[in-house]
Amino acid sequence: MKARYFALLAGLLVIVTTYNACQKPITATNISKNSSLGVNYDDVSTDPNSAKYMRDHDILKLVGTGDEQFERLCARQSQDRVRKAFCSGPRPQLTSLDSLLELLGIGFSKPHTNFALSTHSTSLVTKEVSQINPRAIIFSKPTSDLVALGFVRGEKFAEIVANDPETNQLKFYLVSYRQKCDLTKSCTNFDNLTPRVEKNWIDYTVYEDEDLKNTILDCRHCHQPNGPAGRKFMRMQETEKPWTHWMEGNLESGQTLIDDFRRAHGTTEKYASIPNSLLEQANPPGLQALLMLRGDEPFQINVFDSAKIEAEVKASNPNQPSDNTFPGVSATWQAIYQNYIDGKAIAVPYHDVKATDPTKLEQMSNMYKRAMAGEIPAASMPDIRNVFPDNPELLSRMGFRVKPGLSAQGIINNACAQCHNSRLDQSISRAGFNIDISKMTLAQ
């Protein structure tokens, strides 16, 4: 048993360097030799510069694209807005994020404030999100056929959740799209992280959570954590005022985040189709109302007590939230962080309002602004998502890596517990590893 345990651990330690607890891992490390997608681990690479490195689009090609995937999607019955939009007639023509939002009935052709902007996330796109590259959630009014779309620049997909009014069941979707530069794998940071990424789409494919359950884009381990028979629910860990990591013009923390955004993007640039002039009216309470309509609030795990945590952080460092050079301290936050370290819950949002390194944030904001103004070549714009501190302890507090100094079992619990447990779907290849090693066969 000991030999088996340490053999497993040796392989795991390699993965942990690129695998963030229940967050998006390097693609190749998440594909087993016996994957239902038919990919051999030996045929892929974890090096992003290698021709064998598999990106999101490469994984999705294996699931299916084009007419094949649309037939699969539309063969399933549902009365939610997404299925109605895509399966009620000829395949819609989508060329931009604007056109997708309009198709779902939540576009900005008629200005509205049913949107929220998160600057720190524990979601699938956790490492993409910051004040200068926020995650936008655009949503409908809280009705029985509610719909909400999540989008962040850098990843060429939009995440959608929609409620079927007939069954009152949530449906989770992903719309993946490509642009011309994707055909030659020549997209630059300027292509992927500026307004360019929101338009000039050349094709797209829609996937349901069922299609993605054995890929790195699976959403069920977080939105259906008790397995196939469990409830699906929307997640929002910061459900009460002041919604620490969400832009909100009437609160000190929220306005601080808006100010950081505008230092890079100015006062006119739209983001995720949202007019810049509306940023102060960003509406996290409206998003909370969707959860209340669905009755999802009681199911939230590792809930972030924004008011108490912000007060404790500010007491420890009066310069917060505008200056986070010296990280704050919060006993309330520490308790829920321990749940994550022990593998009992998903990562908790970072204790400070800003999760970014102040020097890196300023540098990337300036480079973005100069690239947009034509002061430097567009192709030389750096990856503005690289704004986080290098300190391993701080990165672990953000859910980006395992906590330094853990024991072997501690590493397994912290890095793997939310995705590799007995509650989840045991019919897919991911179930080949379980944090409870006694549940694994010798072959596994």
C-alpha positions as CSV (number, residue, x, y, z in Angstrom):
1,M,0.0,0.0,0.0
2,K,2.8,2.4,0.9
3,A,4.6,1.8,-2.5
4,R,1.3,2.4,-4.3
5,Y,0.7,5.6,-2.4
6,F,4.1,7.1,-3.1
7,A,4.0,6.1,-6.8
8,L,0.7,8.0,-7.0
9,L,2.1,10.9,-5.1
10,A,5.2,11.1,-7.3
11,G,3.0,11.6,-10.4
12,L,0.8,13.9,-8.5
13,L,3.6,16.3,-7.5
14,V,4.4,16.8,-11.2
15,I,0.8,17.7,-11.9
16,V,0.5,20.0,-8.9
17,T,3.1,22.4,-10.3
18,T,0.6,23.3,-13.0
19,Y,-2.7,22.2,-11.5
20,N,-4.6,24.6,-9.3
21,A,-7.2,23.1,-7.0
22,C,-10.4,22.6,-9.0
23,Q,-9.3,25.4,-11.3
24,K,-8.2,25.3,-14.9
25,P,-5.1,23.1,-15.3
26,I,-2.6,22.9,-18.1
27,T,-4.5,21.1,-20.7
28,A,-2.2,18.1,-21.3
29,T,-2.1,17.1,-17.7
30,N,-5.8,16.5,-17.6
31,I,-6.0,13.9,-20.3
32,S,-5.5,10.3,-19.3
33,K,-4.3,7.6,-21.6
34,N,-7.7,6.0,-21.5
35,S,-9.6,9.2,-21.9
36,S,-13.0,8.8,-23.5
37,L,-11.8,11.5,-25.9
38,G,-9.3,9.1,-27.3
39,V,-6.1,11.1,-26.6
40,N,-2.9,9.4,-25.5
41,Y,-1.0,11.3,-22.8
42,D,2.3,10.5,-24.5
43,D,1.1,12.4,-27.6
44,V,0.6,15.8,-25.8
45,S,2.9,18.3,-24.2
46,T,2.6,20.7,-21.2
47,D,4.9,23.1,-23.0
48,P,2.8,26.0,-24.5
49,N,5.5,26.4,-27.2
50,S,5.3,22.8,-28.3
51,A,3.3,21.7,-31.4
52,K,1.8,19.0,-29.2
53,Y,0.4,21.4,-26.6
54,M,-3.4,21.2,-26.6
55,R,-5.4,24.4,-26.2
56,D,-9.1,24.7,-25.5
57,H,-10.0,24.6,-29.2
58,D,-8.0,21.4,-29.7
59,I,-9.9,19.8,-26.8
60,L,-13.3,21.0,-28.2
61,K,-12.5,19.6,-31.7
62,L,-12.3,16.2,-30.0
63,V,-15.7,16.7,-28.5
64,G,-17.2,17.8,-31.8
65,T,-17.7,21.0,-33.8
66,G,-20.0,22.4,-36.4
67,D,-23.1,20.6,-37.6
68,E,-22.2,17.4,-35.7
69,Q,-22.2,19.2,-32.4
70,F,-25.3,21.2,-33.2
71,E,-27.3,18.0,-34.0
72,R,-26.2,16.6,-30.6
73,L,-27.2,19.8,-28.8
74,C,-30.6,20.2,-30.4
75,A,-31.5,16.5,-30.0
76,R,-31.9,17.2,-26.3
77,Q,-35.2,18.7,-25.2
78,S,-35.4,21.9,-23.1
79,Q,-37.4,25.1,-23.1
80,D,-34.6,27.4,-21.9
81,R,-33.5,30.5,-23.8
82,V,-30.3,29.0,-25.2
83,R,-32.0,26.0,-26.7
84,K,-34.8,28.1,-28.1
85,A,-32.3,30.6,-29.6
86,F,-30.2,28.0,-31.3
87,C,-32.5,25.1,-32.0
88,S,-35.8,26.6,-33.1
89,G,-34.9,27.3,-36.7
90,P,-31.8,27.7,-39.0
91,R,-28.5,28.0,-37.2
92,P,-28.1,31.6,-36.2
93,Q,-25.3,33.7,-37.6
94,L,-23.1,35.0,-34.9
95,T,-20.1,37.3,-35.6
96,S,-19.6,39.0,-32.3
97,L,-20.3,39.1,-28.6
98,D,-22.9,41.8,-29.3
99,S,-24.8,39.5,-31.6
100,L,-24.7,36.6,-29.1
101,L,-26.1,38.9,-26.3
102,E,-28.8,40.2,-28.6
103,L,-29.8,36.6,-29.6
104,L,-30.3,35.8,-25.9
105,G,-32.3,39.0,-25.3
106,I,-29.7,40.6,-23.0
107,G,-27.8,42.9,-25.4
108,F,-27.1,46.6,-25.0
109,S,-28.9,47.8,-28.1
110,K,-31.3,49.0,-25.4
111,P,-29.1,50.2,-22.5
112,H,-29.6,48.3,-19.3
113,T,-27.9,47.7,-16.0
114,N,-28.3,44.0,-15.7
115,F,-24.6,43.3,-15.5
116,A,-21.8,42.8,-13.0
117,L,-18.0,42.9,-13.3
118,S,-15.9,40.7,-11.1
119,T,-12.2,41.5,-10.7
120,H,-11.2,38.3,-8.9
121,S,-12.7,34.9,-9.6
122,T,-12.6,31.3,-8.3
123,S,-14.2,30.1,-11.5
124,L,-13.0,28.3,-14.6
125,V,-11.2,31.5,-15.8
126,T,-9.7,32.3,-12.4
127,K,-6.2,33.3,-13.7
128,E,-7.6,35.5,-16.4
129,V,-9.4,37.9,-14.2
130,S,-8.3,41.2,-12.7
131,Q,-9.3,44.9,-12.5
132,I,-7.9,45.5,-16.0
133,N,-9.4,42.2,-17.4
134,P,-12.6,41.6,-15.5
135,R,-15.1,38.9,-15.8
136,A,-18.4,40.3,-17.1
137,I,-21.7,38.7,-16.2
138,I,-24.6,40.0,-18.3
139,F,-28.0,38.7,-17.2
140,S,-31.8,38.9,-17.7
141,K,-34.3,40.0,-15.2
142,P,-35.1,37.5,-12.5
143,T,-37.8,35.5,-14.3
144,S,-38.5,31.8,-14.7
145,D,-36.6,31.7,-18.0
146,L,-33.6,33.6,-16.7
147,V,-30.3,33.6,-18.5
148,A,-26.8,34.8,-17.6
149,L,-23.6,35.0,-19.7
150,G,-20.1,35.1,-18.4
151,F,-17.2,36.5,-20.5
152,V,-13.6,37.5,-20.0
153,R,-11.1,38.5,-22.6
154,G,-8.4,36.1,-23.4
155,E,-10.4,32.9,-23.7
156,K,-12.5,32.6,-26.8
157,F,-15.7,31.3,-25.2
158,A,-18.7,32.5,-23.3
159,E,-20.2,30.6,-20.4
160,I,-24.0,30.6,-20.2
161,V,-26.5,29.4,-17.7
162,A,-30.2,29.3,-18.5
163,N,-33.3,28.1,-16.5
164,D,-35.9,25.8,-18.2
165,P,-39.2,27.3,-17.0
166,E,-41.0,24.1,-17.5
167,T,-38.8,21.9,-15.3
168,N,-37.1,24.7,-13.2
169,Q,-33.8,23.0,-14.0
170,L,-30.6,24.9,-14.8
171,K,-28.8,24.2,-18.1
172,F,-25.1,25.2,-18.5
173,Y,-23.6,25.9,-21.9
174,L,-20.4,27.1,-23.4
175,V,-20.2,29.0,-26.7
176,S,-16.7,28.6,-28.3
177,Y,-15.7,30.8,-31.2
178,R,-12.8,31.4,-33.6
179,Q,-11.3,34.3,-35.4
180,K,-9.2,34.4,-38.5
181,C,-5.9,34.4,-36.7
182,D,-6.9,31.2,-34.9
183,L,-6.8,29.4,-38.2
184,T,-3.0,30.0,-38.4
185,K,-2.4,30.1,-34.7
186,S,-1.1,33.6,-35.1
187,C,-3.3,35.5,-32.6
188,T,-1.4,38.0,-30.5
189,N,-2.1,39.4,-27.0
190,F,-3.5,42.4,-28.8
191,D,-5.9,40.1,-30.7
192,N,-7.0,38.2,-27.6
193,L,-7.1,40.9,-24.9
194,T,-8.5,44.1,-26.5
195,P,-11.9,44.9,-28.1
196,R,-10.7,42.8,-31.1
197,V,-11.6,39.6,-29.3
198,E,-15.2,40.5,-29.1
199,K,-15.9,40.8,-32.8
200,N,-15.1,39.4,-36.3
201,W,-15.9,35.8,-35.3
202,I,-15.7,33.4,-38.2
203,D,-17.4,30.4,-36.7
204,Y,-18.8,29.1,-33.4
205,T,-20.0,26.0,-31.6
206,V,-22.4,25.5,-28.7
207,Y,-21.8,22.9,-26.0
208,E,-23.9,21.7,-23.1
209,D,-22.4,20.6,-19.8
210,E,-23.1,17.0,-20.7
211,D,-20.8,17.3,-23.7
212,L,-17.9,18.7,-21.6
213,K,-18.1,16.5,-18.5
214,N,-14.8,14.7,-19.3
215,T,-12.8,17.7,-20.3
216,I,-11.0,20.6,-18.6
217,L,-14.0,22.8,-19.4
218,D,-16.3,20.7,-17.2
219,C,-18.4,23.0,-14.9
220,R,-20.3,20.3,-12.9
221,H,-17.7,19.7,-10.2
222,C,-18.4,23.3,-9.0
223,H,-22.0,23.8,-10.1
224,Q,-23.2,20.3,-9.2
225,P,-20.7,19.3,-6.5
226,N,-22.8,16.5,-5.0
227,G,-22.7,14.5,-8.3
228,P,-25.2,13.5,-11.0
229,A,-28.1,13.2,-8.6
230,G,-27.3,16.4,-6.8
231,R,-28.8,19.9,-7.4
232,K,-27.3,22.2,-10.0
233,F,-27.0,25.8,-8.8
234,M,-25.4,29.1,-9.7
235,R,-22.5,30.2,-7.6
236,M,-21.7,33.5,-6.1
237,Q,-19.6,33.5,-3.0
238,E,-19.9,37.2,-2.3
239,T,-23.6,37.5,-1.9
240,E,-23.9,40.5,0.4
241,K,-22.9,44.1,0.3
242,P,-20.2,45.4,-0.3
243,W,-19.5,42.6,-2.8
244,T,-15.7,43.0,-2.2
245,H,-14.3,42.0,-5.7
246,W,-17.2,43.4,-7.8
247,M,-17.3,46.8,-9.4
248,E,-19.9,49.0,-7.7
249,G,-19.9,52.8,-8.0
250,N,-21.5,53.5,-4.7
251,L,-19.0,51.7,-2.6
252,E,-15.3,52.5,-1.8
253,S,-14.1,49.0,-2.8
254,G,-16.2,48.9,-6.0
255,Q,-15.2,52.4,-7.1
256,T,-11.5,51.6,-6.4
257,L,-11.8,48.7,-8.9
258,I,-13.5,50.9,-11.5
259,D,-10.7,53.5,-11.2
260,D,-8.1,50.8,-11.8
261,F,-10.0,49.6,-14.9
262,R,-10.1,53.1,-16.3
263,R,-6.4,53.7,-15.8
264,A,-5.9,51.1,-18.5
265,H,-9.1,51.4,-20.6
266,G,-9.9,55.1,-20.4
267,T,-13.5,56.4,-20.1
268,T,-14.8,55.4,-23.6
269,E,-13.8,51.8,-24.3
270,K,-16.6,49.3,-24.1
271,Y,-15.8,46.0,-22.3
272,A,-17.8,42.8,-23.0
273,S,-20.3,45.0,-24.9
274,I,-20.9,47.0,-21.7
275,P,-20.8,50.8,-22.3
276,N,-18.0,52.4,-20.2
277,S,-20.4,55.1,-19.1
278,L,-22.5,52.5,-17.2
279,L,-19.7,51.1,-15.1
280,E,-20.7,52.9,-11.9
281,Q,-24.1,51.2,-12.3
282,A,-22.7,47.7,-12.3
283,N,-25.3,45.6,-10.5
284,P,-24.0,42.8,-8.2
285,P,-27.3,43.0,-6.2
286,G,-29.2,42.1,-9.5
287,L,-27.0,39.0,-9.9
288,Q,-27.7,38.1,-6.3
289,A,-31.5,38.4,-7.1
290,L,-31.1,35.6,-9.7
291,L,-29.8,33.3,-7.0
292,M,-32.6,34.3,-4.7
293,L,-35.2,33.6,-7.4
294,R,-33.7,30.1,-7.9
295,G,-33.3,29.5,-4.2
296,D,-29.6,28.9,-4.7
297,E,-28.3,31.1,-1.9
298,P,-28.4,28.4,0.8
299,F,-26.3,26.1,-1.4
300,Q,-23.3,28.5,-1.6
301,I,-20.1,27.0,-0.2
302,N,-17.2,28.9,1.4
303,V,-19.3,32.1,1.5
304,F,-17.2,35.3,1.7
305,D,-18.5,37.6,4.4
306,S,-17.6,40.8,2.6
307,A,-18.5,43.4,5.2
308,K,-16.6,41.7,8.1
309,I,-13.6,40.7,6.0
310,E,-13.2,44.2,4.5
311,A,-13.4,45.8,7.9
312,E,-10.8,43.4,9.4
313,V,-8.5,44.0,6.4
314,K,-8.8,47.7,6.7
315,A,-8.1,47.6,10.4
316,S,-4.9,45.7,9.7
317,N,-3.9,48.2,7.0
318,P,-5.6,51.6,6.8
319,N,-4.3,52.2,3.3
320,Q,-6.6,49.4,2.0
321,P,-8.4,49.1,-0.4
322,S,-6.6,51.6,-2.7
323,D,-3.1,50.5,-1.7
324,N,-2.6,46.7,-1.2
325,T,1.2,46.9,-1.1
326,F,1.0,45.3,2.3
327,P,-1.6,42.5,2.3
328,G,-4.4,42.7,4.9
329,V,-5.2,40.3,7.6
330,S,-8.6,38.8,8.5
331,A,-9.4,36.1,11.0
332,T,-12.8,35.6,9.4
333,W,-11.3,35.0,6.1
334,Q,-8.6,32.7,7.5
335,A,-11.3,30.3,8.8
336,I,-13.0,29.8,5.4
337,Y,-9.6,29.6,3.7
338,Q,-8.8,26.6,5.9
339,N,-11.8,24.8,4.5
340,Y,-10.2,25.2,1.0
341,I,-6.8,24.0,2.3
342,D,-8.4,20.9,3.8
343,G,-10.1,20.1,0.6
344,K,-13.6,20.6,2.1
345,A,-14.6,23.4,-0.3
346,I,-13.7,25.3,-3.4
347,A,-11.2,28.2,-3.1
348,V,-12.3,31.3,-1.2
349,P,-11.9,34.7,-2.8
350,Y,-8.7,36.6,-1.7
351,H,-9.0,38.7,1.5
352,D,-8.0,42.0,0.0
353,V,-10.1,44.0,-2.5
354,K,-7.3,43.8,-5.0
355,A,-5.6,40.5,-5.7
356,T,-3.0,42.1,-8.0
357,D,0.6,43.1,-7.5
358,P,0.6,46.9,-7.5
359,T,3.8,47.3,-9.6
360,K,2.7,44.7,-12.2
361,L,-0.7,46.2,-12.4
362,E,0.7,49.7,-13.2
363,Q,3.1,48.3,-15.8
364,M,0.5,46.3,-17.6
365,S,-2.1,49.1,-17.5
366,N,0.5,51.4,-19.1
367,M,1.4,48.9,-21.8
368,Y,-2.2,48.3,-22.6
369,K,-2.9,52.0,-22.9
370,R,0.2,52.6,-25.1
371,A,-0.7,49.7,-27.4
372,M,-4.3,50.9,-27.8
373,A,-3.0,54.4,-28.6
374,G,-0.6,53.1,-31.2
375,E,2.5,54.2,-29.2
376,I,4.0,50.7,-29.4
377,P,3.4,48.0,-32.0
378,A,0.3,46.0,-31.4
379,A,2.2,42.8,-31.7
380,S,4.5,43.8,-28.8
381,M,1.7,44.2,-26.2
382,P,2.4,41.8,-23.3
383,D,-0.1,39.5,-21.7
384,I,-1.9,41.9,-19.4
385,R,-3.2,39.0,-17.3
386,N,0.3,38.7,-15.7
387,V,-0.5,41.0,-12.8
388,F,-0.4,38.7,-9.9
389,P,2.3,38.5,-7.2
390,D,5.1,35.9,-7.4
391,N,4.9,35.1,-3.7
392,P,3.8,31.4,-3.4
393,E,1.9,32.0,-0.1
394,L,-0.2,34.9,-1.7
395,L,-0.9,32.8,-4.8
396,S,-2.2,29.9,-2.6
397,R,-4.5,32.4,-0.9
398,M,-5.9,33.3,-4.3
399,G,-6.5,29.6,-5.1
400,F,-3.8,29.6,-7.8
401,R,-1.5,26.9,-6.3
402,V,-1.3,24.6,-3.3
403,K,-0.3,26.1,0.0
404,P,3.5,25.9,0.6
405,G,4.7,23.4,3.3
406,L,1.8,21.0,3.2
407,S,2.3,17.3,3.8
408,A,1.8,14.7,1.0
409,Q,-1.8,14.1,2.0
410,G,-2.3,17.8,2.5
411,I,-1.2,18.5,-1.1
412,I,-3.6,15.9,-2.4
413,N,-6.5,17.3,-0.4
414,N,-5.7,20.9,-1.4
415,A,-5.1,20.3,-5.0
416,C,-7.5,17.5,-5.9
417,A,-10.3,17.1,-3.5
418,Q,-12.9,19.1,-5.4
419,C,-12.5,17.3,-8.7
420,H,-11.4,13.8,-7.6
421,N,-13.9,12.4,-5.1
422,S,-16.6,9.8,-4.8
423,R,-19.5,12.2,-5.0
424,L,-18.9,13.1,-8.7
425,D,-19.6,11.1,-11.8
426,Q,-17.7,7.8,-11.5
427,S,-18.2,6.8,-15.1
428,I,-15.7,9.2,-16.6
429,S,-11.9,8.9,-16.8
430,R,-11.4,11.7,-14.2
431,A,-12.8,9.2,-11.6
432,G,-9.7,7.1,-12.2
433,F,-8.0,9.1,-9.5
434,N,-9.7,9.5,-6.1
435,I,-8.3,11.4,-3.1
436,D,-9.5,8.4,-1.1
437,I,-6.9,6.0,-2.4
438,S,-8.7,3.0,-0.8
439,K,-11.4,3.5,-3.5
440,M,-8.9,2.9,-6.3
441,T,-8.1,-0.4,-8.0
442,L,-4.5,-1.6,-8.4
443,A,-4.7,-0.9,-12.1
444,Q,-5.7,2.7,-11.4
